Amino acid sequence: MRVFPRASRSRLRLTAVALVGLAAAGVGYAIITAPPTYAQSATIVFALPKSDSSAYAYGRFVTSAITSGEAMSQALLSPQVMRGIRLAGGTASVDLELVNLFNQEHPDYGVPLATLTTASLNSGTAHRTFLIAKRRLSSLLAARQAAAGAKTRDRLSAQFIADTGPVAVKGSLKRALAGLGVLALAAVTGLWQLIDVRR
């Protein structure tokens, strides 16, 4: 293994610190100046049929409503439907997730609720895609029930509540820069030890 003279090791250390510092500064600048992402979301309530307003309606229809929510999540995010959304002008990312009452490892989809979210670097694109996806979801739900022979008055409906509108979403700058600092320190330490491995 090559042994560096003391003066050479000092120069190499300074060079390593300078290179890591420049790289960290470049990445930090990119993080600070990165444009925000705009997201729009709303909670979807798969509402019970209007034909039954009895006290027992929820118990009778809740399982069907949750099952319909699962089916709509798969249908809306299918390649065919997503292609249609894009052709209609919805170029933002689209996500539809059932509301999970527990965690990812042991999910509990016990309520007929879901969250529709679109995201883009452009607020107008996020909003336009949201409206397209919203209409598409409602039409998919109606079409599926019609194909199954359900009468209009007996069909579930998708009601959108708590619509956020397009909102700027930016990650935690402090956490990102702190993580960058830790990585830079680890890089300097590793290079320092490599240079000083033999005196």
GROMACS elastic network, one bead per residue, 0.5 to 0.9 nm:
[ bonds ]
;  ai    aj funct       b0    kb
    1   198     6  0.83465   500
    2   198     6  0.82315   500
    3   195     6  0.88384   500
    3   196     6  0.88138   500
    3   197     6  0.85213   500
    3   198     6  0.60896   500
    3   199     6  0.67009   500
    4     7     6  0.80771   500
    4     8     6  0.58987   500
    4     9     6  0.57693   500
    4   195     6  0.76429   500
    4   196     6  0.81284   500
    4   198     6  0.77457   500
    4   199     6  0.72314   500
    5     8     6  0.51859   500
    5     9     6  0.61298   500
    5    10     6  0.87152   500
    5   199     6  0.77321   500
    6     9     6  0.51046   500
    6    10     6  0.63318   500
    6    11     6  0.88175   500
    6   199     6  0.76234   500
    7    10     6  0.51731   500
    7    11     6  0.63883   500
    7    12     6  0.86622   500
    8    11     6  0.51318   500
    8    12     6  0.60669   500
    8    13     6  0.85108   500
    9    12     6  0.50193   500
    9    13     6  0.60367   500
    9    14     6  0.86009   500
    9   192     6  0.89887   500
    9   195     6  0.63541   500
    9   196     6  0.70207   500
   10    13     6  0.50867   500
   10    14     6  0.62579   500
   10    15     6  0.85631   500
   11    14     6  0.51511   500
   11    15     6  0.60684   500
   11    16     6  0.85340   500
   12    16     6  0.60147   500
   12    17     6  0.85530   500
   12   192     6  0.85906   500
   12   195     6  0.72359   500
   13    16     6  0.50640   500
   13    17     6  0.61546   500
   13    18     6  0.85003   500
   13   188     6  0.84947   500
   13   191     6  0.76298   500
   13   192     6  0.61258   500
   13   195     6  0.72026   500
   13   196     6  0.88495   500
   14    17     6  0.51521   500
   14    18     6  0.60615   500
   14    19     6  0.85889   500
   15    18     6  0.50517   500
   15    19     6  0.61051   500
   15    20     6  0.85747   500
   16    19     6  0.51851   500
   16    20     6  0.61266   500
   16    21     6  0.84009   500
   16   187     6  0.89112   500
   16   188     6  0.67831   500
   16   191     6  0.67173   500
   16   192     6  0.77217   500
   17    20     6  0.52290   500
   17    21     6  0.59408   500
   17    22     6  0.85546   500
   17   187     6  0.88219   500
   17   188     6  0.59911   500
   17   191     6  0.85273   500
   17   192     6  0.86075   500
   18    21     6  0.50080   500
   18    22     6  0.61084   500
   18    23     6  0.85836   500
   19    22     6  0.51506   500
   19    23     6  0.61658   500
   19    24     6  0.85365   500
   20    23     6  0.51007   500
   20    24     6  0.60156   500
   20    25     6  0.84537   500
   20   184     6  0.63354   500
   20   185     6  0.86514   500
   20   187     6  0.71170   500
   20   188     6  0.67367   500
   21    24     6  0.50942   500
   21    25     6  0.59988   500
   21    26     6  0.85458   500
   21   184     6  0.73587   500
   21   188     6  0.89159   500
   22    25     6  0.50538   500
   22    26     6  0.61666   500
   22    27     6  0.86839   500
   23    26     6  0.51416   500
   23    27     6  0.62823   500
   23    28     6  0.85071   500
   23   184     6  0.85646   500
   24    27     6  0.51581   500
   24    28     6  0.59023   500
   24    29     6  0.84661   500
   24   180     6  0.68921   500
   24   181     6  0.76196   500
   24   183     6  0.87251   500
   24   184     6  0.64511   500
   25    29     6  0.60424   500
   25    30     6  0.85848   500
   26    29     6  0.52012   500
   26    30     6  0.63298   500
   26    31     6  0.87594   500
   27    30     6  0.50492   500
   27    31     6  0.62497   500
   27    32     6  0.87133   500
   27   180     6  0.80682   500
   28    31     6  0.50517   500
   28    32     6  0.61809   500
   28    33     6  0.86058   500
   28   176     6  0.84620   500
   28   177     6  0.66076   500
   28   180     6  0.74141   500
   29    32     6  0.51329   500
   29    33     6  0.60577   500
   29    34     6  0.83163   500
   30    33     6  0.53371   500
   30    34     6  0.57789   500
   31    34     6  0.53249   500
   31    35     6  0.88985   500
   31   173     6  0.76160   500
   31   176     6  0.76628   500
   31   177     6  0.79912   500
   32    35     6  0.85800   500
   32   173     6  0.72125   500
   32   177     6  0.88297   500
   35   121     6  0.71768   500
   35   170     6  0.82093   500
   36   120     6  0.89345   500
   36   121     6  0.64971   500
   36   122     6  0.88166   500
   36   168     6  0.58766   500
   36   169     6  0.58003   500
   36   170     6  0.52155   500
   36   171     6  0.83896   500
   37   119     6  0.66390   500
   37   120     6  0.56374   500
   37   122     6  0.72811   500
   37   123     6  0.80364   500
   37   167     6  0.82061   500
   37   168     6  0.57163   500
   37   169     6  0.52389   500
   37   170     6  0.64263   500
   38   118     6  0.82562   500
   38   119     6  0.55085   500
   38   120     6  0.53377   500
   38   121     6  0.56938   500
   38   122     6  0.62770   500
   38   123     6  0.52409   500
   38   124     6  0.87562   500
   38   125     6  0.87609   500
   38   126     6  0.64537   500
   38   127     6  0.88207   500
   38   166     6  0.57525   500
   38   167     6  0.52116   500
   38   169     6  0.57207   500
   38   170     6  0.85749   500
   39   117     6  0.67682   500
   39   118     6  0.55082   500
   39   120     6  0.65306   500
   39   121     6  0.86002   500
   39   123     6  0.74137   500
   39   126     6  0.61205   500
   39   127     6  0.80366   500
   39   164     6  0.84723   500
   39   165     6  0.77858   500
   39   166     6  0.52404   500
   39   167     6  0.53471   500
   39   168     6  0.64980   500
   39   169     6  0.66867   500
   40   116     6  0.81655   500
   40   117     6  0.55798   500
   40   118     6  0.53992   500
   40   119     6  0.65588   500
   40   123     6  0.85691   500
   40   126     6  0.63945   500
   40   127     6  0.64901   500
   40   130     6  0.68609   500
   40   163     6  0.73360   500
   40   164     6  0.57355   500
   40   165     6  0.50845   500
   40   167     6  0.61970   500
   40   168     6  0.89793   500
   41   115     6  0.67365   500
   41   116     6  0.53502   500
   41   118     6  0.64855   500
   41   119     6  0.88021   500
   41   130     6  0.77281   500
   41   162     6  0.79774   500
   41   163     6  0.58177   500
   41   164     6  0.56652   500
   41   165     6  0.69631   500
   41   166     6  0.79078   500
   42   114     6  0.84413   500
   42   115     6  0.57312   500
   42   116     6  0.55495   500
   42   117     6  0.68172   500
   42   160     6  0.61170   500
   42   161     6  0.57995   500
   42   162     6  0.53025   500
   42   164     6  0.63434   500
   42   165     6  0.84034   500
   43    99     6  0.87409   500
   43   113     6  0.68035   500
   43   114     6  0.57372   500
   43   116     6  0.64880   500
   43   159     6  0.81930   500
   43   160     6  0.57157   500
   43   161     6  0.52786   500
   43   162     6  0.60268   500
   43   163     6  0.70939   500
   44    47     6  0.88116   500
   44    69     6  0.89764   500
   44    98     6  0.89140   500
   44   112     6  0.82790   500
   44   113     6  0.55102   500
   44   114     6  0.50089   500
   44   115     6  0.58290   500
   44   116     6  0.70631   500
   44   158     6  0.61653   500
   44   159     6  0.55448   500
   44   161     6  0.63552   500
   44   162     6  0.88041   500
   45    65     6  0.89624   500
   45    69     6  0.89353   500
   45   112     6  0.61626   500
   45   114     6  0.68213   500
   45   115     6  0.89606   500
   45   157     6  0.79832   500
   45   158     6  0.57064   500
   45   159     6  0.50543   500
   45   160     6  0.63792   500
   45   161     6  0.75124   500
   46    62     6  0.89234   500
   46    65     6  0.57575   500
   46    66     6  0.75939   500
   46    68     6  0.78411   500
   46    69     6  0.68691   500
   46   112     6  0.54778   500
   46   113     6  0.62712   500
   46   114     6  0.81778   500
   46   156     6  0.63568   500
   46   157     6  0.56168   500
   46   159     6  0.64030   500
   46   160     6  0.89148   500
   47    50     6  0.86329   500
   47    62     6  0.89498   500
   47    65     6  0.72876   500
   47   112     6  0.77553   500
   47   155     6  0.89624   500
   47   156     6  0.55677   500
   47   157     6  0.51848   500
   47   158     6  0.60825   500
   47   159     6  0.66146   500
   48    51     6  0.85586   500
   48    52     6  0.77767   500
   48    53     6  0.85986   500
   48    57     6  0.74941   500
   48    58     6  0.71207   500
   48    61     6  0.66063   500
   48    62     6  0.77796   500
   48    65     6  0.73608   500
   48   154     6  0.83631   500
   48   155     6  0.75100   500
   48   156     6  0.51833   500
   48   157     6  0.69032   500
   49    52     6  0.60678   500
   49    53     6  0.80992   500
   49    57     6  0.85940   500
   49    61     6  0.83509   500
   49   152     6  0.86966   500
   49   153     6  0.63456   500
   49   154     6  0.50062   500
   49   155     6  0.52146   500
   49   156     6  0.50288   500
   49   157     6  0.71800   500
   50    53     6  0.66131   500
   50   153     6  0.61120   500
   50   154     6  0.68295   500
   50   155     6  0.79221   500
   50   156     6  0.82311   500
   51   153     6  0.54691   500
   51   154     6  0.58075   500
   51   155     6  0.85915   500
   52    55     6  0.88720   500
   52    56     6  0.87447   500
   52    57     6  0.60737   500
   52   153     6  0.89225   500
   52   154     6  0.79443   500
   53    56     6  0.81326   500
   53    57     6  0.62835   500
   53    58     6  0.89183   500
   54    57     6  0.53812   500
   54    58     6  0.84546   500
   55    58     6  0.73203   500
   55    59     6  0.85504   500
   56    59     6  0.55002   500
   56    60     6  0.64048   500
   56    61     6  0.88725   500
   57    60     6  0.51447   500
   57    61     6  0.61226   500
   57    62     6  0.81534   500
   58    61     6  0.53228   500
   58    62     6  0.53864   500
   58    63     6  0.88322   500
   59    62     6  0.56781   500
   59    63     6  0.78086   500
   60    63     6  0.73922   500
   60    64     6  0.82027   500
   61    64     6  0.52760   500
   61    65     6  0.61043   500
   61    66     6  0.87430   500
   61   156     6  0.87818   500
   62    66     6  0.61817   500
   62    67     6  0.85326   500
   62   110     6  0.87739   500
   62   111     6  0.74293   500
   62   112     6  0.66635   500
   63    66     6  0.52219   500
   63    67     6  0.61287   500
   63    68     6  0.85030   500
   63   110     6  0.85858   500
   63   111     6  0.86218   500
   63   112     6  0.80537   500
   64    67     6  0.50400   500
   64    68     6  0.59813   500
   64    69     6  0.85356   500
   64   112     6  0.87104   500
   64   156     6  0.86885   500
   65    68     6  0.50436   500
   65    69     6  0.62099   500
   65    70     6  0.87824   500
   65   111     6  0.83480   500
   65   112     6  0.54731   500
   65   113     6  0.86830   500
   65   156     6  0.69792   500
   66    70     6  0.63780   500
   66    71     6  0.87196   500
   66    98     6  0.85556   500
   66   109     6  0.74253   500
   66   110     6  0.73303   500
   66   111     6  0.64180   500
   66   113     6  0.74851   500
   67    70     6  0.51419   500
   67    71     6  0.62693   500
   67    72     6  0.86328   500
   67   112     6  0.82156   500
   68    71     6  0.50148   500
   68    72     6  0.60386   500
   68    73     6  0.85411   500
   68   112     6  0.83952   500
   68   141     6  0.76883   500
   68   156     6  0.84954   500
   69    72     6  0.50952   500
   69    73     6  0.61582   500
   69    74     6  0.87631   500
   69    97     6  0.88281   500
   69    98     6  0.69221   500
   69   112     6  0.65907   500
   69   113     6  0.72781   500
   69   114     6  0.70194   500
   69   141     6  0.88793   500
   70    73     6  0.51847   500
   70    74     6  0.64980   500
   70    75     6  0.86718   500
   70    97     6  0.84399   500
   70    98     6  0.69941   500
   70   114     6  0.88831   500
   71    74     6  0.52999   500
   71    75     6  0.60569   500
   71    76     6  0.85576   500
   71   141     6  0.88714   500
   72    76     6  0.57937   500
   72    77     6  0.83424   500
   72    96     6  0.85082   500
   72   137     6  0.69774   500
   72   140     6  0.73039   500
   72   141     6  0.67855   500
   73    76     6  0.54806   500
   73    77     6  0.63063   500
   73    78     6  0.85753   500
   73    95     6  0.84105   500
   73    96     6  0.55717   500
   73    97     6  0.64957   500
   73    98     6  0.75176   500
   73   114     6  0.84289   500
   73   137     6  0.87767   500
   74    77     6  0.54860   500
   74    78     6  0.60836   500
   74    96     6  0.84828   500
   75    78     6  0.52056   500
   75    79     6  0.87664   500
   75    80     6  0.86783   500
   75    81     6  0.70381   500
   75   137     6  0.85214   500
   75   140     6  0.78701   500
   76    79     6  0.84790   500
   76    80     6  0.86473   500
   76    81     6  0.57695   500
   76    82     6  0.67826   500
   76    94     6  0.88881   500
   76    95     6  0.86615   500
   76    96     6  0.76414   500
   76   133     6  0.78104   500
   76   136     6  0.76173   500
   76   137     6  0.64097   500
   76   140     6  0.79072   500
   77    80     6  0.82722   500
   77    81     6  0.65934   500
   77    82     6  0.59449   500
   77    94     6  0.75417   500
   77    95     6  0.71712   500
   77    96     6  0.73878   500
   78    81     6  0.54998   500
   78    82     6  0.60741   500
   78    83     6  0.85127   500
   79    82     6  0.51188   500
   79    83     6  0.59717   500
   79    84     6  0.86268   500
   80    83     6  0.51901   500
   80    84     6  0.64437   500
   80    85     6  0.88740   500
   81    84     6  0.50026   500
   81    85     6  0.62856   500
   81    86     6  0.87297   500
   81   136     6  0.82929   500
   82    86     6  0.62765   500
   82    87     6  0.86128   500
   82    90     6  0.87582   500
   82    94     6  0.82522   500
   82   133     6  0.87159   500
   83    86     6  0.51430   500
   83    87     6  0.61651   500
   83    88     6  0.86248   500
   84    87     6  0.50346   500
   84    88     6  0.62031   500
   84    89     6  0.88046   500
   84    90     6  0.86368   500
   85    88     6  0.51066   500
   85    89     6  0.65698   500
   85    90     6  0.52443   500
   85    91     6  0.75763   500
   85   129     6  0.74703   500
   85   132     6  0.65054   500
   85   133     6  0.66369   500
   85   136     6  0.77897   500
   86    89     6  0.51014   500
   86    91     6  0.51759   500
   86    92     6  0.82351   500
   86   129     6  0.81684   500
   87    90     6  0.70789   500
   87    91     6  0.83045   500
   88    91     6  0.86262   500
   88   129     6  0.86950   500
   88   132     6  0.73761   500
   89    92     6  0.89700   500
   89   125     6  0.84341   500
   89   128     6  0.74877   500
   89   129     6  0.69902   500
   89   132     6  0.79746   500
   90    93     6  0.83083   500
   90    94     6  0.88589   500
   90   125     6  0.69241   500
   90   126     6  0.79045   500
   90   127     6  0.88345   500
   90   128     6  0.61554   500
   90   130     6  0.75848   500
   90   131     6  0.85102   500
   90   132     6  0.64204   500
   90   133     6  0.77181   500
   91    94     6  0.87586   500
   91   120     6  0.81614   500
   91   125     6  0.67060   500
   91   126     6  0.79781   500
   91   128     6  0.85321   500
   91   129     6  0.63644   500
   92   118     6  0.61039   500
   92   119     6  0.55129   500
   92   120     6  0.50322   500
   92   121     6  0.83617   500
   92   122     6  0.84991   500
   92   125     6  0.60093   500
   92   126     6  0.55036   500
   92   127     6  0.86906   500
   92   128     6  0.83972   500
   92   129     6  0.58677   500
   92   130     6  0.82933   500
   93   117     6  0.81271   500
   93   118     6  0.53546   500
   93   119     6  0.52672   500
   93   120     6  0.65812   500
   93   126     6  0.79127   500
   93   129     6  0.80380   500
   94   116     6  0.74781   500
   94   117     6  0.58489   500
   94   119     6  0.68404   500
   94   126     6  0.89523   500
   94   129     6  0.77276   500
   94   130     6  0.77473   500
   94   133     6  0.76823   500
   95   115     6  0.79473   500
   95   116     6  0.58416   500
   95   117     6  0.51642   500
   95   118     6  0.63338   500
   95   119     6  0.87162   500
   96   114     6  0.67728   500
   96   115     6  0.56061   500
   96   117     6  0.63869   500
   96   118     6  0.88775   500
   97   100     6  0.83375   500
   97   113     6  0.87606   500
   97   114     6  0.53895   500
   97   115     6  0.53436   500
   97   116     6  0.67552   500
   97   117     6  0.86003   500
   98   109     6  0.66056   500
   98   111     6  0.85380   500
   98   112     6  0.78442   500
   98   113     6  0.59508   500
   98   115     6  0.62715   500
   98   116     6  0.89152   500
   99   108     6  0.82622   500
   99   109     6  0.62004   500
   99   110     6  0.82293   500
   99   111     6  0.72489   500
   99   112     6  0.79312   500
   99   113     6  0.55126   500
   99   115     6  0.67003   500
  100   103     6  0.66451   500
  100   104     6  0.78393   500
  100   107     6  0.58394   500
  100   108     6  0.53410   500
  100   109     6  0.51086   500
  100   110     6  0.76323   500
  100   111     6  0.83944   500
  100   113     6  0.88366   500
  100   114     6  0.86027   500
  101   107     6  0.69061   500
  101   108     6  0.51467   500
  101   109     6  0.62558   500
  101   110     6  0.69800   500
  101   111     6  0.81877   500
  102   105     6  0.84956   500
  102   106     6  0.65334   500
  102   107     6  0.53820   500
  102   108     6  0.54183   500
  102   109     6  0.82180   500
  103   106     6  0.53827   500
  103   107     6  0.50841   500
  103   108     6  0.73938   500
  104   107     6  0.52175   500
  104   108     6  0.87022   500
  108   111     6  0.85504   500
  109   112     6  0.77139   500
  109   113     6  0.83291   500
  110   113     6  0.86451   500
  111   114     6  0.87039   500
  116   130     6  0.79603   500
  116   133     6  0.83805   500
  116   134     6  0.79805   500
  116   160     6  0.89725   500
  117   126     6  0.88538   500
  117   130     6  0.71476   500
  118   125     6  0.88961   500
  118   126     6  0.55488   500
  118   127     6  0.75825   500
  118   129     6  0.66735   500
  118   130     6  0.57193   500
  118   133     6  0.86129   500
  118   166     6  0.87479   500
  119   122     6  0.82992   500
  119   123     6  0.82149   500
  119   125     6  0.81237   500
  119   126     6  0.52075   500
  119   127     6  0.85250   500
  119   129     6  0.85548   500
  119   130     6  0.86830   500
  119   166     6  0.84390   500
  120   123     6  0.66557   500
  120   124     6  0.85588   500
  120   125     6  0.63611   500
  120   126     6  0.52106   500
  120   127     6  0.89773   500
  121   125     6  0.79080   500
  121   126     6  0.78567   500
  121   168     6  0.88984   500
  122   125     6  0.53076   500
  122   126     6  0.63685   500
  122   127     6  0.88095   500
  123   126     6  0.51222   500
  123   127     6  0.62282   500
  123   128     6  0.86087   500
  123   166     6  0.56520   500
  123   167     6  0.74871   500
  123   168     6  0.78499   500
  124   127     6  0.51394   500
  124   128     6  0.60215   500
  124   129     6  0.84643   500
  124   166     6  0.77123   500
  125   128     6  0.51411   500
  125   129     6  0.59978   500
  125   130     6  0.83969   500
  126   129     6  0.53304   500
  126   130     6  0.61295   500
  126   131     6  0.88457   500
  126   165     6  0.89262   500
  126   166     6  0.64800   500
  127   130     6  0.50416   500
  127   131     6  0.63748   500
  127   132     6  0.87522   500
  127   165     6  0.69168   500
  127   166     6  0.58918   500
  128   131     6  0.53055   500
  128   132     6  0.63436   500
  128   133     6  0.86761   500
  129   132     6  0.50806   500
  129   133     6  0.60150   500
  129   134     6  0.83851   500
  130   133     6  0.51521   500
  130   134     6  0.59500   500
  130   135     6  0.86211   500
  131   134     6  0.50319   500
  131   135     6  0.62481   500
  131   136     6  0.85332   500
  132   135     6  0.53038   500
  132   136     6  0.61036   500
  132   137     6  0.86118   500
  133   137     6  0.60111   500
  133   138     6  0.86226   500
  134   137     6  0.52428   500
  134   138     6  0.63982   500
  134   139     6  0.87589   500
  134   160     6  0.83748   500
  135   138     6  0.52521   500
  135   139     6  0.62367   500
  135   140     6  0.86021   500
  136   139     6  0.51756   500
  136   140     6  0.60575   500
  136   141     6  0.86179   500
  137   140     6  0.50799   500
  137   141     6  0.61937   500
  137   142     6  0.86602   500
  137   158     6  0.79738   500
  138   141     6  0.52368   500
  138   142     6  0.62833   500
  138   143     6  0.86021   500
  138   157     6  0.73564   500
  138   158     6  0.60690   500
  138   159     6  0.87260   500
  139   142     6  0.51345   500
  139   143     6  0.59693   500
  139   144     6  0.85277   500
  140   143     6  0.50834   500
  140   144     6  0.60682   500
  140   145     6  0.86344   500
  141   144     6  0.53298   500
  141   145     6  0.63962   500
  141   146     6  0.86420   500
  141   155     6  0.89219   500
  141   156     6  0.79011   500
  141   157     6  0.72947   500
  141   158     6  0.76598   500
  142   145     6  0.53388   500
  142   146     6  0.60833   500
  142   147     6  0.85818   500
  142   152     6  0.85294   500
  142   155     6  0.74771   500
  142   156     6  0.79753   500
  142   157     6  0.75068   500
  143   146     6  0.50421   500
  143   147     6  0.60394   500
  143   148     6  0.85753   500
  144   147     6  0.51575   500
  144   148     6  0.63309   500
  144   149     6  0.88790   500
  145   149     6  0.64229   500
  145   150     6  0.54392   500
  145   151     6  0.81070   500
  145   152     6  0.85780   500
  145   155     6  0.65532   500
  145   156     6  0.80799   500
  146   149     6  0.50856   500
  146   150     6  0.54037   500
  146   151     6  0.70370   500
  146   152     6  0.76948   500
  146   155     6  0.82818   500
  147   150     6  0.75372   500
  150   153     6  0.82265   500
  150   154     6  0.61886   500
  150   155     6  0.61803   500
  151   154     6  0.52405   500
  151   155     6  0.64302   500
  152   155     6  0.54469   500
  152   156     6  0.88040   500
  153   156     6  0.86068   500
  160   163     6  0.70458   500
  164   167     6  0.69905   500
  170   173     6  0.79792   500
  171   174     6  0.89113   500
  171   175     6  0.83255   500
  171   176     6  0.78087   500
  172   175     6  0.53933   500
  172   176     6  0.62771   500
  172   177     6  0.87325   500
  173   176     6  0.51226   500
  173   177     6  0.61068   500
  173   178     6  0.84147   500
  174   177     6  0.53015   500
  174   178     6  0.59588   500
  174   179     6  0.85058   500
  175   178     6  0.50410   500
  175   179     6  0.60547   500
  175   180     6  0.85148   500
  176   179     6  0.51933   500
  176   180     6  0.61999   500
  176   181     6  0.86704   500
  177   181     6  0.61101   500
  177   182     6  0.86688   500
  178   181     6  0.50335   500
  178   182     6  0.63334   500
  178   183     6  0.87445   500
  179   182     6  0.51298   500
  179   183     6  0.62866   500
  179   184     6  0.86126   500
  180   183     6  0.51420   500
  180   184     6  0.61118   500
  180   185     6  0.85963   500
  181   184     6  0.50648   500
  181   185     6  0.61341   500
  181   186     6  0.85852   500
  182   185     6  0.51266   500
  182   186     6  0.61788   500
  182   187     6  0.86155   500
  183   186     6  0.50542   500
  183   187     6  0.61319   500
  183   188     6  0.86655   500
  184   187     6  0.50478   500
  184   188     6  0.62165   500
  184   189     6  0.85924   500
  185   188     6  0.51617   500
  185   189     6  0.61172   500
  185   190     6  0.85559   500
  186   189     6  0.50988   500
  186   190     6  0.60890   500
  186   191     6  0.86235   500
  187   190     6  0.51559   500
  187   191     6  0.62021   500
  187   192     6  0.84529   500
  188   191     6  0.52158   500
  188   192     6  0.59211   500
  188   193     6  0.85740   500
  189   193     6  0.61683   500
  189   194     6  0.85534   500
  190   193     6  0.52699   500
  190   194     6  0.61842   500
  190   195     6  0.87110   500
  191   195     6  0.61451   500
  191   196     6  0.84750   500
  192   195     6  0.52898   500
  192   196     6  0.60748   500
  192   197     6  0.83608   500
  193   197     6  0.55660   500
  194   197     6  0.52099   500
  194   198     6  0.85052   500
  195   198     6  0.76218   500
  196   199     6  0.62590   500
